[in-house]
Amino acid sequence: MVALNARSVAHIAELHALALQLGGRDEGGPGHRPQYGDGFHSAYVRDPDGNKLAFVYYASTD
């Protein structure tokens, strides 16, 4: 899996939507993943070659 840092929670949604438009397959829509930490947000896709991509953003929990 390749993880790519996003600029914000909204950016994750934009990247996920773009990846799907370009032929990616949904592996987990944008959302908060509390099991990985309070501020962890991500989305997952598989590219047309089968590689898994993660779009990740750590929101400040202060």
A tleap script that builds the chain and sets N, CA, C and O, in Angstrom:
source leaprc.protein.ff14SB
mol = sequence {
  NMET VAL ALA LEU ASN ALA ARG SER VAL ALA
  HIE ILE ALA GLU LEU HIE ALA LEU ALA LEU
  GLN LEU GLY GLY ARG ASP GLU GLY GLY PRO
  GLY HIE ARG PRO GLN TYR GLY ASP GLY PHE
  HIE SER ALA TYR VAL ARG ASP PRO ASP GLY
  ASN LYS LEU ALA PHE VAL TYR TYR ALA SER
  THR CASP
}
set mol.1.N position { 0.846 -1.179 0.000 }
set mol.1.CA position { 0.000 0.000 0.000 }
set mol.1.C position { 0.890 1.240 0.000 }
set mol.1.O position { 1.937 1.288 0.646 }
set mol.2.N position { 0.436 2.229 -0.743 }
set mol.2.CA position { 1.105 3.527 -0.794 }
set mol.2.C position { 0.195 4.530 -0.099 }
set mol.2.O position { -0.976 4.654 -0.457 }
set mol.3.N position { 0.721 5.247 0.892 }
set mol.3.CA position { -0.053 6.266 1.603 }
set mol.3.C position { 0.383 7.646 1.132 }
set mol.3.O position { 1.575 7.944 1.053 }
set mol.4.N position { -0.601 8.483 0.821 }
set mol.4.CA position { -0.351 9.842 0.353 }
set mol.4.C position { -1.005 10.822 1.317 }
set mol.4.O position { -2.180 10.675 1.654 }
set mol.5.N position { -0.244 11.825 1.763 }
set mol.5.CA position { -0.780 12.826 2.682 }
set mol.5.C position { -1.696 13.797 1.956 }
set mol.5.O position { -1.349 14.327 0.900 }
set mol.6.N position { -2.860 14.023 2.529 }
set mol.6.CA position { -3.805 15.017 2.021 }
set mol.6.C position { -3.665 16.294 2.847 }
set mol.6.O position { -3.113 16.272 3.947 }
set mol.7.N position { -4.171 17.413 2.304 }
set mol.7.CA position { -4.083 18.708 2.986 }
set mol.7.C position { -5.194 18.919 4.007 }
set mol.7.O position { -5.062 19.749 4.906 }
set mol.8.N position { -6.291 18.169 3.872 }
set mol.8.CA position { -7.449 18.350 4.752 }
set mol.8.C position { -8.388 17.155 4.585 }
set mol.8.O position { -8.185 16.298 3.725 }
set mol.9.N position { -9.407 17.123 5.421 }
set mol.9.CA position { -10.433 16.085 5.289 }
set mol.9.C position { -11.136 16.222 3.937 }
set mol.9.O position { -11.404 15.221 3.272 }
set mol.10.N position { -11.433 17.453 3.534 }
set mol.10.CA position { -12.086 17.684 2.236 }
set mol.10.C position { -11.200 17.225 1.082 }
set mol.10.O position { -11.696 16.713 0.079 }
set mol.11.N position { -9.896 17.409 1.224 }
set mol.11.CA position { -8.959 16.992 0.175 }
set mol.11.C position { -8.992 15.473 -0.003 }
set mol.11.O position { -8.867 14.980 -1.124 }
set mol.12.N position { -9.158 14.734 1.084 }
set mol.12.CA position { -9.283 13.275 0.993 }
set mol.12.C position { -10.461 12.916 0.091 }
set mol.12.O position { -10.338 12.062 -0.788 }
set mol.13.N position { -11.590 13.563 0.309 }
set mol.13.CA position { -12.781 13.278 -0.503 }
set mol.13.C position { -12.536 13.610 -1.969 }
set mol.13.O position { -12.965 12.867 -2.852 }
set mol.14.N position { -11.848 14.718 -2.235 }
set mol.14.CA position { -11.536 15.101 -3.618 }
set mol.14.C position { -10.628 14.072 -4.283 }
set mol.14.O position { -10.870 13.668 -5.420 }
set mol.15.N position { -9.582 13.648 -3.574 }
set mol.15.CA position { -8.645 12.663 -4.130 }
set mol.15.C position { -9.336 11.325 -4.380 }
set mol.15.O position { -9.113 10.690 -5.411 }
set mol.16.N position { -10.170 10.902 -3.444 }
set mol.16.CA position { -10.897 9.642 -3.572 }
set mol.16.C position { -11.816 9.686 -4.793 }
set mol.16.O position { -11.837 8.748 -5.589 }
set mol.17.N position { -12.573 10.773 -4.941 }
set mol.17.CA position { -13.483 10.915 -6.088 }
set mol.17.C position { -12.712 10.922 -7.406 }
set mol.17.O position { -13.136 10.289 -8.374 }
set mol.18.N position { -11.601 11.623 -7.450 }
set mol.18.CA position { -10.789 11.675 -8.666 }
set mol.18.C position { -10.249 10.293 -9.018 }
set mol.18.O position { -10.277 9.890 -10.181 }
set mol.19.N position { -9.758 9.570 -8.017 }
set mol.19.CA position { -9.229 8.229 -8.266 }
set mol.19.C position { -10.306 7.312 -8.844 }
set mol.19.O position { -10.025 6.515 -9.739 }
set mol.20.N position { -11.534 7.417 -8.340 }
set mol.20.CA position { -12.630 6.600 -8.869 }
set mol.20.C position { -12.966 6.998 -10.301 }
set mol.20.O position { -13.233 6.134 -11.136 }
set mol.21.N position { -12.957 8.296 -10.591 }
set mol.21.CA position { -13.223 8.768 -11.956 }
set mol.21.C position { -12.182 8.249 -12.942 }
set mol.21.O position { -12.482 8.023 -14.114 }
set mol.22.N position { -10.958 8.064 -12.458 }
set mol.22.CA position { -9.862 7.625 -13.321 }
set mol.22.C position { -9.724 6.105 -13.386 }
set mol.22.O position { -8.727 5.592 -13.894 }
set mol.23.N position { -10.726 5.384 -12.871 }
set mol.23.CA position { -10.727 3.934 -13.002 }
set mol.23.C position { -10.349 3.163 -11.763 }
set mol.23.O position { -10.227 1.940 -11.814 }
set mol.24.N position { -10.161 3.848 -10.644 }
set mol.24.CA position { -9.859 3.158 -9.393 }
set mol.24.C position { -11.091 2.454 -8.847 }
set mol.24.O position { -12.218 2.746 -9.247 }
set mol.25.N position { -10.862 1.524 -7.929 }
set mol.25.CA position { -11.938 0.756 -7.291 }
set mol.25.C position { -11.983 1.118 -5.806 }
set mol.25.O position { -10.951 1.113 -5.135 }
set mol.26.N position { -13.147 1.426 -5.302 }
set mol.26.CA position { -13.312 1.825 -3.906 }
set mol.26.C position { -12.905 0.705 -2.959 }
set mol.26.O position { -13.325 -0.442 -3.113 }
set mol.27.N position { -12.076 1.057 -1.970 }
set mol.27.CA position { -11.656 0.108 -0.935 }
set mol.27.C position { -11.960 0.657 0.455 }
set mol.27.O position { -11.523 0.089 1.456 }
set mol.28.N position { -12.704 1.755 0.521 }
set mol.28.CA position { -13.054 2.380 1.799 }
set mol.28.C position { -13.200 3.873 1.609 }
set mol.28.O position { -12.216 4.584 1.406 }
set mol.29.N position { -14.425 4.339 1.674 }
set mol.29.CA position { -14.699 5.749 1.427 }
set mol.29.C position { -14.098 6.670 2.468 }
set mol.29.O position { -13.647 6.217 3.520 }
set mol.30.N position { -14.090 7.961 2.177 }
set mol.30.CA position { -13.527 8.944 3.094 }
set mol.30.C position { -14.226 8.907 4.452 }
set mol.30.O position { -15.451 8.817 4.537 }
set mol.31.N position { -13.427 8.976 5.499 }
set mol.31.CA position { -14.021 9.002 6.835 }
set mol.31.C position { -12.989 8.989 7.934 }
set mol.31.O position { -11.796 8.785 7.710 }
set mol.32.N position { -13.496 9.216 9.139 }
set mol.32.CA position { -12.679 9.182 10.354 }
set mol.32.C position { -12.431 7.722 10.711 }
set mol.32.O position { -13.355 6.908 10.695 }
set mol.33.N position { -11.201 7.399 11.027 }
set mol.33.CA position { -10.837 6.034 11.418 }
set mol.33.C position { -10.292 6.085 12.848 }
set mol.33.O position { -9.076 6.094 13.039 }
set mol.34.N position { -11.173 6.119 13.859 }
set mol.34.CA position { -10.721 6.292 15.240 }
set mol.34.C position { -9.834 5.162 15.743 }
set mol.34.O position { -9.078 5.349 16.696 }
set mol.35.N position { -9.916 4.004 15.122 }
set mol.35.CA position { -9.067 2.889 15.552 }
set mol.35.C position { -7.582 3.177 15.311 }
set mol.35.O position { -6.724 2.497 15.873 }
set mol.36.N position { -7.271 4.181 14.481 }
set mol.36.CA position { -5.889 4.555 14.193 }
set mol.36.C position { -5.485 5.853 14.874 }
set mol.36.O position { -4.386 6.353 14.636 }
set mol.37.N position { -6.345 6.407 15.712 }
set mol.37.CA position { -6.042 7.641 16.432 }
set mol.37.C position { -7.174 8.637 16.282 }
set mol.37.O position { -7.915 8.607 15.300 }
set mol.38.N position { -7.302 9.519 17.261 }
set mol.38.CA position { -8.416 10.465 17.293 }
set mol.38.C position { -8.505 11.341 16.048 }
set mol.38.O position { -9.610 11.643 15.596 }
set mol.39.N position { -7.379 11.756 15.482 }
set mol.39.CA position { -7.399 12.676 14.355 }
set mol.39.C position { -7.165 12.036 13.000 }
set mol.39.O position { -6.919 12.740 12.020 }
set mol.40.N position { -7.238 10.708 12.924 }
set mol.40.CA position { -6.905 10.011 11.679 }
set mol.40.C position { -8.113 9.933 10.754 }
set mol.40.O position { -9.162 9.408 11.127 }
set mol.41.N position { -7.952 10.463 9.536 }
set mol.41.CA position { -8.974 10.401 8.491 }
set mol.41.C position { -8.323 9.810 7.244 }
set mol.41.O position { -7.161 10.092 6.954 }
set mol.42.N position { -9.074 8.989 6.506 }
set mol.42.CA position { -8.486 8.369 5.321 }
set mol.42.C position { -9.557 7.893 4.349 }
set mol.42.O position { -10.748 7.865 4.660 }
set mol.43.N position { -9.095 7.521 3.167 }
set mol.43.CA position { -9.907 6.865 2.145 }
set mol.43.C position { -8.968 5.936 1.387 }
set mol.43.O position { -7.764 6.181 1.319 }
set mol.44.N position { -9.519 4.874 0.820 }
set mol.44.CA position { -8.704 3.859 0.162 }
set mol.44.C position { -9.267 3.503 -1.209 }
set mol.44.O position { -10.481 3.425 -1.395 }
set mol.45.N position { -8.375 3.292 -2.155 }
set mol.45.CA position { -8.750 2.842 -3.496 }
set mol.45.C position { -7.707 1.843 -3.993 }
set mol.45.O position { -6.590 1.778 -3.480 }
set mol.46.N position { -8.096 1.073 -4.995 }
set mol.46.CA position { -7.148 0.255 -5.755 }
set mol.46.C position { -7.067 0.864 -7.137 }
set mol.46.O position { -8.090 1.165 -7.754 }
set mol.47.N position { -5.857 1.046 -7.621 }
set mol.47.CA position { -5.703 1.576 -8.976 }
set mol.47.C position { -5.987 0.461 -9.986 }
set mol.47.O position { -6.139 -0.693 -9.587 }
set mol.48.N position { -6.061 0.775 -11.277 }
set mol.48.CA position { -6.378 -0.255 -12.278 }
set mol.48.C position { -5.397 -1.435 -12.298 }
set mol.48.O position { -5.740 -2.512 -12.786 }
set mol.49.N position { -4.182 -1.242 -11.773 }
set mol.49.CA position { -3.212 -2.340 -11.703 }
set mol.49.C position { -3.330 -3.148 -10.417 }
set mol.49.O position { -2.609 -4.129 -10.237 }
set mol.50.N position { -4.231 -2.747 -9.520 }
set mol.50.CA position { -4.438 -3.484 -8.280 }
set mol.50.C position { -3.667 -2.959 -7.083 }
set mol.50.O position { -3.765 -3.530 -5.997 }
set mol.51.N position { -2.907 -1.890 -7.249 }
set mol.51.CA position { -2.170 -1.310 -6.128 }
set mol.51.C position { -3.131 -0.568 -5.207 }
set mol.51.O position { -4.012 0.153 -5.675 }
set mol.52.N position { -2.961 -0.744 -3.892 }
set mol.52.CA position { -3.818 -0.054 -2.938 }
set mol.52.C position { -3.210 1.291 -2.580 }
set mol.52.O position { -2.024 1.384 -2.262 }
set mol.53.N position { -4.035 2.335 -2.634 }
set mol.53.CA position { -3.622 3.691 -2.285 }
set mol.53.C position { -4.446 4.160 -1.096 }
set mol.53.O position { -5.648 3.905 -1.017 }
set mol.54.N position { -3.787 4.845 -0.178 }
set mol.54.CA position { -4.467 5.447 0.969 }
set mol.54.C position { -4.242 6.946 0.920 }
set mol.54.O position { -3.112 7.409 0.768 }
set mol.55.N position { -5.318 7.700 1.048 }
set mol.55.CA position { -5.238 9.153 1.174 }
set mol.55.C position { -5.467 9.449 2.653 }
set mol.55.O position { -6.506 9.087 3.205 }
set mol.56.N position { -4.507 10.101 3.290 }
set mol.56.CA position { -4.490 10.212 4.750 }
set mol.56.C position { -4.344 11.660 5.197 }
set mol.56.O position { -3.615 12.444 4.589 }
set mol.57.N position { -5.056 12.001 6.278 }
set mol.57.CA position { -4.914 13.312 6.917 }
set mol.57.C position { -5.042 13.121 8.420 }
set mol.57.O position { -5.964 12.457 8.895 }
set mol.58.N position { -4.110 13.707 9.167 }
set mol.58.CA position { -4.159 13.696 10.626 }
set mol.58.C position { -4.652 15.059 11.091 }
set mol.58.O position { -3.919 16.044 11.004 }
set mol.59.N position { -5.879 15.125 11.582 }
set mol.59.CA position { -6.443 16.380 12.075 }
set mol.59.C position { -5.945 16.633 13.491 }
set mol.59.O position { -5.771 15.696 14.271 }
set mol.60.N position { -5.720 17.877 13.815 }
set mol.60.CA position { -5.312 18.254 15.163 }
set mol.60.C position { -6.446 17.950 16.131 }
set mol.60.O position { -7.603 18.272 15.858 }
set mol.61.N position { -6.123 17.340 17.247 }
set mol.61.CA position { -7.134 17.020 18.253 }
set mol.61.C position { -7.002 17.920 19.467 }
set mol.61.O position { -7.586 17.642 20.515 }
set mol.62.N position { -6.236 19.001 19.337 }
set mol.62.CA position { -6.045 19.939 20.461 }
set mol.62.C position { -7.287 20.744 20.731 }
set mol.62.O position { -7.298 21.575 21.639 }
savepdb mol mol.pdb
quit
